[in-house]
Amino acid sequence: MELFYFIIASFLVVIVPGPTVSLIIANSLKSGVKAGLLNILGTQIGVLILIFLLAVGFEFISPFIDRIIIIVRIIGAIYLIILGIIALKAKVDFKNNQYVKYDERFIFQGLIVILTNPKIFLFLGSFLPQFISLKYSVSSQIIYFGLLFVLVATIFDSCYAIIFGKFRNLIANKYLKILNSIGGSILILVGIWLFFN
């Protein structure tokens, strides 16, 4: 029963629109499904990093966690605002803008956004321990529930990427500049939100 509750809670955390979902939608609209999926890969790498930190000892890093969050959040906010401005100013090449090949920049974007997302810190740091039983290894339980959360997040975030990426592909080329502007604006707004929160 606890497993069921955990999956439901993970689902609710994932579907609530936030910086991660906004980034996935923006890049899926601008550059297609593959860009959104690469964002998801980056976000899940970030979640795995956080899970590892929790598993090796949250008490050890807790005195420094506030400083780490502030620094990374500011860097991430500035980074997203710059990306948004670049997207707004970018010229659209209708012939070469249909599909995105592998690009590690999308992975890095996802990594930065997840590490600057307070929602994931609250979830992993506050909610996750409620499912931990002292009868078993705490670190192994953190890894177990963490990987389960990654699975749920990957499934539903991928739905966002596929839906908005396919929606983009159904639109005529003449509207790609508008989508580019929408995506850039979303990134700027998310960056501003991160900066002031």
Backbone hydrogen bonds in HBPLUS format (Angstrom, degrees):
<---DONOR---> <-ACCEPTOR-->    atom                        ^
c    i                          cat <-CA-CA->   ^        H-A-AA   ^      H-
h    n   atom  resd res      DA  || num        DHA   H-A  angle D-A-AA Bond
n    s   type  num  typ     dist DA aas  dist angle  dist       angle   num
A0005-TYR N   A0001-MET O   3.06 MM   4  6.41 161.6  2.09 151.9 155.9     1
A0006-PHE N   A0002-GLU O   2.89 MM   4  6.11 153.6  1.96 147.8 155.5     2
A0007-ILE N   A0003-LEU O   3.00 MM   4  6.25 156.9  2.05 148.7 154.1     3
A0008-ILE N   A0004-PHE O   3.02 MM   4  6.29 161.2  2.05 152.6 157.6     4
A0009-ALA N   A0005-TYR O   2.90 MM   4  6.09 162.4  1.93 149.4 154.3     5
A0010-SER N   A0006-PHE O   2.86 MM   4  6.05 156.0  1.92 148.1 155.0     6
A0011-PHE N   A0007-ILE O   2.89 MM   4  6.10 155.2  1.96 146.7 153.4     7
A0012-LEU N   A0008-ILE O   3.00 MM   4  6.29 157.2  2.05 150.4 155.8     8
A0013-VAL N   A0009-ALA O   3.01 MM   4  6.25 154.7  2.08 147.4 154.1     9
A0014-VAL N   A0010-SER O   2.98 MM   4  6.16 155.1  2.04 148.2 154.9    10
A0015-ILE N   A0011-PHE O   3.01 MM   4  6.19 163.3  2.04 155.8 159.0    11
A0022-SER N   A0018-GLY O   2.91 MM   4  6.00 161.5  1.94 157.8 164.0    12
A0023-LEU N   A0019-PRO O   2.97 MM   4  6.10 155.4  2.03 145.1 150.8    13
A0024-ILE N   A0020-THR O   3.05 MM   4  6.33 163.8  2.08 152.1 156.4    14
A0025-ILE N   A0021-VAL O   2.92 MM   4  6.12 165.7  1.94 154.2 157.7    15
A0026-ALA N   A0022-SER O   2.90 MM   4  6.00 164.9  1.92 148.2 153.1    16
A0027-ASN N   A0023-LEU O   2.98 MM   4  6.12 172.2  1.98 155.8 157.3    17
A0028-SER N   A0024-ILE O   2.91 MM   4  5.91 147.8  2.01 142.7 152.5    18
A0029-LEU N   A0025-ILE O   2.92 MM   4  6.05 157.0  1.98 151.0 156.2    19
A0030-LYS N   A0026-ALA O   3.01 MM   4  6.16 154.6  2.07 142.1 149.8    20
A0031-SER N   A0027-ASN O   2.74 MM   4  5.54 165.7  1.76 143.4 148.5    21
A0032-GLY N   A0028-SER O   2.96 MM   4  4.42 137.9  2.14 113.2 120.0    22
A0036-GLY N   A0033-VAL O   3.03 MM   3  5.24 113.1  2.50 101.5 117.1    23
A0037-LEU N   A0033-VAL O   2.92 MM   4  6.24 157.0  1.98 156.6 164.0    24
A0038-LEU N   A0034-LYS O   2.91 MM   4  6.12 149.3  2.01 145.3 153.3    25
A0039-ASN N   A0035-ALA O   2.99 MM   4  6.30 147.2  2.10 143.3 152.5    26
A0040-ILE N   A0036-GLY O   3.01 MM   4  6.34 151.1  2.10 143.6 151.3    27
A0041-LEU N   A0037-LEU O   2.96 MM   4  6.32 150.1  2.05 143.0 150.9    28
A0042-GLY N   A0038-LEU O   3.08 MM   4  6.38 155.6  2.14 144.8 150.5    29
A0043-THR N   A0039-ASN O   2.89 MM   4  6.26 155.5  1.95 150.6 157.9    30
A0044-GLN N   A0040-ILE O   2.92 MM   4  6.12 160.3  1.96 153.9 158.6    31
A0045-ILE N   A0041-LEU O   3.04 MM   4  6.25 144.8  2.17 142.7 152.1    32
A0046-GLY N   A0042-GLY O   3.08 MM   4  6.36 153.7  2.15 144.1 151.1    33
A0047-VAL N   A0043-THR O   2.94 MM   4  6.32 150.5  2.03 145.0 153.3    34
A0048-LEU N   A0044-GLN O   2.94 MM   4  6.12 157.0  2.00 142.4 148.4    35
A0049-ILE N   A0045-ILE O   2.99 MM   4  6.28 147.3  2.10 144.7 153.5    36
A0050-LEU N   A0046-GLY O   3.09 MM   4  6.42 156.8  2.15 147.7 153.1    37
A0051-ILE N   A0047-VAL O   2.85 MM   4  6.15 155.5  1.91 151.3 158.8    38
A0052-PHE N   A0048-LEU O   2.93 MM   4  6.10 156.7  1.98 144.6 150.6    39
A0053-LEU N   A0049-ILE O   3.00 MM   4  6.30 155.7  2.06 146.9 153.3    40
A0054-LEU N   A0050-LEU O   2.97 MM   4  6.25 155.6  2.03 147.8 154.2    41
A0055-ALA N   A0051-ILE O   2.87 MM   4  6.08 155.4  1.93 149.0 156.4    42
A0056-VAL N   A0052-PHE O   2.98 MM   4  6.22 157.2  2.03 154.3 158.5    43
A0057-GLY N   A0054-LEU O   3.30 MM   3  5.29 141.2  2.46  94.8 105.7    44
A0060-PHE N   A0057-GLY O   3.20 MM   3  5.51 137.9  2.38 103.3 113.5    45
A0062-SER N   A0058-PHE O   2.93 MM   4  5.86 132.1  2.16 149.1 162.7    46
A0064-PHE N   A0061-ILE O   2.94 MM   3  5.53 145.2  2.06 118.4 128.5    47
A0065-ILE N   A0061-ILE O   3.05 MM   4  5.98 118.5  2.44 146.1 161.3    48
A0065-ILE N   A0062-SER O   3.36 MM   3  5.00 150.9  2.46  95.0 103.1    49
A0068-ILE N   A0064-PHE O   3.03 MM   4  6.27 163.6  2.06 157.4 162.7    50
A0069-ILE N   A0065-ILE O   2.91 MM   4  6.06 162.4  1.94 150.6 154.9    51
A0070-ILE N   A0066-ASP O   3.08 MM   4  6.28 164.6  2.11 148.3 152.0    52
A0071-ILE N   A0067-ARG O   3.03 MM   4  6.21 172.8  2.03 156.1 157.7    53
A0072-VAL N   A0068-ILE O   3.01 MM   4  6.09 173.7  2.01 155.9 157.9    54
A0073-ARG N   A0069-ILE O   2.86 MM   4  5.82 154.0  1.93 146.2 154.2    55
A0074-ILE N   A0070-ILE O   3.06 MM   4  6.21 161.6  2.09 149.9 153.7    56
A0075-ILE N   A0071-ILE O   3.10 MM   4  6.33 168.7  2.11 153.1 156.2    57
A0076-GLY N   A0072-VAL O   2.85 MM   4  5.95 161.9  1.88 147.9 153.6    58
A0077-ALA N   A0073-ARG O   2.84 MM   4  5.98 153.5  1.91 147.0 154.2    59
A0078-ILE N   A0074-ILE O   3.04 MM   4  6.25 169.8  2.05 154.6 156.4    60
A0079-TYR N   A0075-ILE O   2.97 MM   4  6.10 158.0  2.02 147.0 153.9    61
A0080-LEU N   A0076-GLY O   2.97 MM   4  6.16 159.5  2.01 149.0 153.3    62
A0081-ILE N   A0077-ALA O   3.04 MM   4  6.27 158.5  2.09 150.4 156.4    63
A0082-ILE N   A0078-ILE O   3.00 MM   4  6.23 160.0  2.04 150.5 155.7    64
A0083-LEU N   A0079-TYR O   2.97 MM   4  6.26 157.8  2.02 146.8 153.2    65
A0084-GLY N   A0080-LEU O   2.88 MM   4  6.11 154.4  1.95 147.0 153.8    66
A0085-ILE N   A0081-ILE O   2.97 MM   4  6.26 157.4  2.02 150.1 155.5    67
A0086-ILE N   A0082-ILE O   2.95 MM   4  6.19 162.5  1.98 153.0 157.7    68
A0087-ALA N   A0083-LEU O   2.93 MM   4  6.17 154.9  2.00 146.2 153.2    69
A0088-LEU N   A0084-GLY O   2.96 MM   4  6.23 151.7  2.04 146.8 154.3    70
A0089-LYS N   A0085-ILE O   3.06 MM   4  6.29 148.6  2.17 147.2 155.2    71
A0090-ALA N   A0086-ILE O   2.90 MM   4  5.88 123.6  2.23 141.5 156.1    72
A0096-ASN N   A0093-ASP O   3.14 MM   3  5.50 129.2  2.41 105.9 118.4    73
A0097-ASN N   A0093-ASP O   2.95 MM   4  5.61 111.4  2.43 155.9 171.3    74
A0106-PHE N   A0103-ASP O   3.23 MM   3  6.09 145.6  2.35 122.2 127.0    75
A0108-PHE N   A0104-GLU O   2.97 MM   4  6.28 159.3  2.01 152.5 157.8    76
A0109-GLN N   A0105-ARG O   2.91 MM   4  6.15 154.5  1.98 146.6 153.4    77
A0110-GLY N   A0106-PHE O   3.11 MM   4  6.35 162.0  2.15 143.9 147.8    78
A0111-LEU N   A0107-ILE O   2.98 MM   4  6.26 155.1  2.04 148.9 156.2    79
A0112-ILE N   A0108-PHE O   2.93 MM   4  6.17 163.8  1.96 155.9 158.9    80
A0113-VAL N   A0109-GLN O   3.00 MM   4  6.21 167.7  2.02 154.9 158.2    81
A0114-ILE N   A0110-GLY O   3.06 MM   4  6.19 163.6  2.09 149.9 153.9    82
A0115-LEU N   A0111-LEU O   3.16 MM   4  6.26 154.2  2.23 145.1 152.0    83
A0116-THR N   A0112-ILE O   3.11 MM   4  6.26 122.0  2.46 139.2 153.5    84
A0116-THR N   A0113-VAL O   3.21 MM   3  5.17 143.3  2.35  95.4 106.0    85
A0117-ASN N   A0114-ILE O   3.35 MM   3  5.06 164.7  2.38  98.6 101.5    86
A0120-ILE N   A0117-ASN O   3.20 MM   3  5.87 134.6  2.42 116.4 124.7    87
A0122-LEU N   A0118-PRO O   2.96 MM   4  6.20 162.8  1.99 153.6 157.9    88
A0123-PHE N   A0119-LYS O   2.94 MM   4  6.10 156.3  2.00 143.9 150.9    89
A0124-LEU N   A0120-ILE O   2.94 MM   4  5.99 174.0  1.95 148.7 150.2    90
A0125-GLY N   A0121-PHE O   2.79 MM   4  5.56 151.9  1.87 140.7 150.2    91
A0126-SER N   A0122-LEU O   2.90 MM   4  5.39 147.8  2.00 132.9 140.2    92
A0127-PHE N   A0123-PHE O   3.04 MM   4  4.98 126.3  2.34 116.8 132.0    93
A0128-LEU N   A0123-PHE O   3.02 MM   5  6.35 153.0  2.10 165.6 171.7    94
A0130-GLN N   A0127-PHE O   3.02 MM   3  5.63 148.7  2.12 116.7 125.8    95
A0131-PHE N   A0128-LEU O   3.04 MM   3  5.84 167.1  2.06 126.6 130.3    96
A0132-ILE N   A0129-PRO O   3.10 MM   3  5.09 163.2  2.13 105.6 110.6    97
A0136-TYR N   A0133-SER O   3.30 MM   3  5.99 166.7  2.31 116.3 119.6    98
A0141-GLN N   A0137-SER O   3.14 MM   4  6.32 151.0  2.23 143.9 151.7    99
A0142-ILE N   A0138-VAL O   2.94 MM   4  6.21 154.8  2.00 153.2 160.3   100
A0143-ILE N   A0139-SER O   3.05 MM   4  6.29 159.7  2.10 147.2 152.2   101
A0144-TYR N   A0140-SER O   2.91 MM   4  6.06 157.1  1.97 141.9 148.7   102
A0145-PHE N   A0141-GLN O   2.90 MM   4  6.08 177.8  1.90 157.8 157.1   103
A0146-GLY N   A0142-ILE O   2.82 MM   4  5.74 147.8  1.93 139.8 150.4   104
A0147-LEU N   A0143-ILE O   2.85 MM   4  5.96 160.3  1.89 149.4 153.4   105
A0148-LEU N   A0144-TYR O   3.10 MM   4  6.32 149.5  2.19 142.0 150.8   106
A0149-PHE N   A0145-PHE O   2.94 MM   4  6.18 151.8  2.02 144.2 151.4   107
A0150-VAL N   A0146-GLY O   2.97 MM   4  6.28 153.1  2.04 146.1 153.6   108
A0151-LEU N   A0147-LEU O   3.00 MM   4  6.25 152.9  2.07 144.1 150.5   109
A0152-VAL N   A0148-LEU O   3.07 MM   4  6.38 164.3  2.09 151.8 154.8   110
A0153-ALA N   A0149-PHE O   2.87 MM   4  6.04 168.1  1.88 155.4 159.1   111
A0154-THR N   A0150-VAL O   2.86 MM   4  5.95 158.5  1.91 147.9 153.8   112
A0155-ILE N   A0151-LEU O   3.11 MM   4  6.31 161.5  2.14 150.0 154.2   113
A0156-PHE N   A0152-VAL O   3.18 MM   4  6.44 173.4  2.19 157.9 158.1   114
A0157-ASP N   A0153-ALA O   2.85 MM   4  5.78 159.0  1.90 150.7 157.5   115
A0158-SER N   A0154-THR O   3.00 MM   4  5.85 148.0  2.11 136.0 144.6   116
A0159-CYS N   A0155-ILE O   3.26 MM   4  6.57 138.6  2.44 134.6 144.9   117
A0160-TYR N   A0156-PHE O   3.34 MM   4  6.73 149.6  2.44 140.7 146.8   118
A0161-ALA N   A0157-ASP O   3.09 MM   4  6.48 161.6  2.13 150.0 154.1   119
A0162-ILE N   A0158-SER O   2.87 MM   4  6.08 165.3  1.90 154.2 157.7   120
A0163-ILE N   A0159-CYS O   2.91 MM   4  5.95 169.3  1.92 151.6 155.2   121
A0164-PHE N   A0160-TYR O   3.00 MM   4  6.06 172.5  2.01 155.8 157.7   122
A0165-GLY N   A0161-ALA O   2.83 MM   4  5.63 144.3  1.96 136.4 147.7   123
A0166-LYS N   A0162-ILE O   2.87 MM   4  5.84 160.9  1.91 145.2 150.1   124
A0167-PHE N   A0163-ILE O   2.96 MM   4  6.09 151.2  2.04 140.9 149.8   125
A0168-ARG N   A0164-PHE O   3.06 MM   4  6.15 149.1  2.16 135.8 143.0   126
A0169-ASN N   A0165-GLY O   3.17 MM   4  6.50 150.3  2.27 140.0 147.4   127
A0170-LEU N   A0166-LYS O   3.19 MM   4  6.47 126.8  2.49 141.2 154.1   128
A0170-LEU N   A0167-PHE O   3.21 MM   3  5.29 143.6  2.35  98.2 108.5   129
A0171-ILE N   A0168-ARG O   3.10 MM   3  5.47 159.3  2.14 110.9 117.5   130
A0175-TYR N   A0172-ALA O   3.04 MM   3  5.82 164.3  2.07 122.9 127.9   131
A0176-LEU N   A0173-ASN O   3.02 MM   3  5.37 166.9  2.04 115.7 120.0   132
A0178-ILE N   A0175-TYR O   3.11 MM   3  5.27 120.4  2.48  99.5 113.6   133
A0179-LEU N   A0175-TYR O   3.07 MM   4  6.46 158.7  2.12 151.7 157.6   134
A0180-ASN N   A0176-LEU O   2.79 MM   4  5.99 151.0  1.87 146.9 155.7   135
A0181-SER N   A0177-LYS O   2.97 MM   4  6.22 150.5  2.06 142.5 149.7   136
A0182-ILE N   A0178-ILE O   2.88 MM   4  6.22 153.5  1.95 149.0 156.8   137
A0183-GLY N   A0179-LEU O   2.85 MM   4  6.05 167.9  1.86 152.9 155.9   138
A0184-GLY N   A0180-ASN O   2.93 MM   4  6.11 160.2  1.97 145.7 151.4   139
A0185-SER N   A0181-SER O   2.91 MM   4  6.05 157.8  1.96 145.5 151.6   140
A0186-ILE N   A0182-ILE O   2.93 MM   4  6.19 156.6  1.99 151.8 158.1   141
A0187-LEU N   A0183-GLY O   3.08 MM   4  6.34 160.0  2.12 149.3 154.1   142
A0188-ILE N   A0184-GLY O   3.02 MM   4  6.29 158.0  2.07 149.4 155.2   143
A0189-LEU N   A0185-SER O   2.94 MM   4  6.16 164.9  1.96 152.8 156.7   144
A0190-VAL N   A0186-ILE O   2.89 MM   4  6.11 159.0  1.93 152.3 158.2   145
A0191-GLY N   A0187-LEU O   2.91 MM   4  6.07 156.6  1.96 145.5 152.3   146
A0192-ILE N   A0188-ILE O   2.90 MM   4  6.21 157.4  1.96 151.6 157.4   147
A0193-TRP N   A0189-LEU O   2.90 MM   4  6.09 157.0  1.95 145.3 152.2   148
A0194-LEU N   A0190-VAL O   2.90 MM   4  6.16 159.8  1.94 152.2 156.8   149
A0195-PHE N   A0191-GLY O   2.99 MM   4  6.16 150.0  2.09 143.3 151.8   150
A0196-PHE N   A0192-ILE O   3.18 MM   4  6.41 148.8  2.28 149.4 155.4   151
A0197-ASN N   A0194-LEU O   3.42 MM   3  5.26 164.7  2.45  98.9 103.2   152
